[in-house]
Amino acid sequence: MSPKTEPGKGRRMVRRSERETARVGRGPSQDGSQRDTGTDVGPNEAKTTWTFLTNHAHVLTCIVDEPNIRGRDIAARVGLTERAVQTIIADLVAGGYILRSREGRRNRYSVNPDGPMRHPLDQGHTVGDLFAALGHLPQLGLRDSIQRRDAGPP
């Protein structure tokens, strides 16, 4: 029998028009439930739900761009809850990647550009190297410190 007549077997038949967006990549998993690969296919675009950088890197990027940023604003930009952002900031503070200081009722953050990357494949690289590659040198004021480190001792 064809997939049209036997639900849950094979690929779903989907009619697409310019106005509708179809979900593709759905199908039964081994336990019989529907799984979703997270790919939206519309008339002119395809989106995925994964990114190259972690949530910790995204939070750190927001802090690099705006040292006085509120947790609520980070959550909105990154797409996390405020509680998740608080946990990530606590991780970054505990790891020595950022320093948090109080200015009135707000926090001000400063990033430690010499913080080492944590994954074994990234050993020998620092957070400053990551932000240099992403083009965030002016915000961190890293250009001089990276050039001094690369030049070696005076």
N, C-alpha and C positions, 0 to 999 in steps of 0.2 A: 504494500500500500504506500501511497505517497505521504510526505510530511503533512500535507493539508488534512488528510483524513485521520492520521494518528497523532494526536497532540503529544508533545513532549519528545518526539523522535525527530532527529535531523534538525535542520535549520528552519527557523520560522520564515514564512513567506510574508513579506512586508511590502505594502504599496507605498511609494513615496511620491510626493508632489513638492512643488516649490515651497509651500507653506508649512508642511509638516516635517518634523524631525523624527527620524526613526532610531530606535535603539537596536544596535546590532551586536552580535557577540553573546547574546543570551542563549542559554540552552540548559538542559538539565545537567546537574552535576552528578557525581556517582551516587550520592545519597537521595537523588530524585528531586531535590529542591532546585529552584532557578538560580543560576549564578549570573553575574554581570561583569563583563570585562571592563566596563567603565568607558567605553568609546561611544561618543555621541556623533552621529553622522547627520549633518544637515545639508541643505542645498549647496552651501559654499564653504563649509568648514568641518574640520574633524578635531575633537578635543580628547585629551586623555586625562586621567586623574592622578598620574604620577609626575614627579618633578626630579630634577637632577640633584638639587640641594635639599637637605633635611630641614625640618621645622626649626631646629636650633640655628642653622645657618640663616634662615629667613628672618628670625627674630634678631639675630646679631646684625644683619644687614640693615634692618629698620633702625637699630640703635646707632649704627655707624652713620646713617643718613641724618638722623635727628636725635642727638644725645638727650634732649629733654622730653622725648616722646612718652606718652602715657601707655600703660599696659592695654588699656581699652583700644587705643588707636593701633597698637601693634596687632592685637587680636583681629581687628577689622581688616587690616592690610594682608595679614598672613592667612586668614580664614580659620582661626582657632578660637577657642573659648578664652575668656580672660584668665580663668584658672589654669589652663594649659600654658599660657604665656607666663604666668607667675612661676610655675614650676620650672619652665625652661630658663627663665631669668635666674632663678635660684641655682639651677645647675651651672649656668655660666659664671655666676659669682663664686660658687664653691670651687669651680675648676680654675679660677683665676683669669678667666677670659675677659671679664668686665669688672669694673669697680662701680659701686653704687654709692652716691652721696646725696644727702638731703639738702634741698634748697627751698626753704619755706615749706610749702605743702606738697612739693613735687620732688621726684627723684631725678637726679642727673647721672647719666652713665658715661663712663669712658672705657674704651676698648683697649685691651692689652695686645698690641700687634705682634708681640713676641711669643704669644701663647702657641704651643705646638699643636699641630693637627693630631687627632686622636687615633685614627685608623692606621694599622701597620703599613698599608700601601702608601700612606701620605707622610711617613716618617721623614724628617729632615725639612719639612715645610712648616710654615707658621700661618697663623690667622692673617697676618699682614700680607703674606704671599698670596693668600686666597683673595683678599680684597684688592690687591694690586692687579691680579688677573681679571677681576670683575670690574675694574675701573673706578674703585672707590678711594684712590689715594688722596685726592684733595680733602675729602671729608675727614680722614684719619690723620692727615698731616704726616703721612708715612714716607713720602718720597725721599726726604733727607735721611731718615733712619734706615731705610732699606739700602740706600746707596752707601751709607757709612758701613753697614754690616757686610755688604758685598765686597767693599774695598778692603776689609780686614782691619787689623789694628793699626793705629797711626804710627 
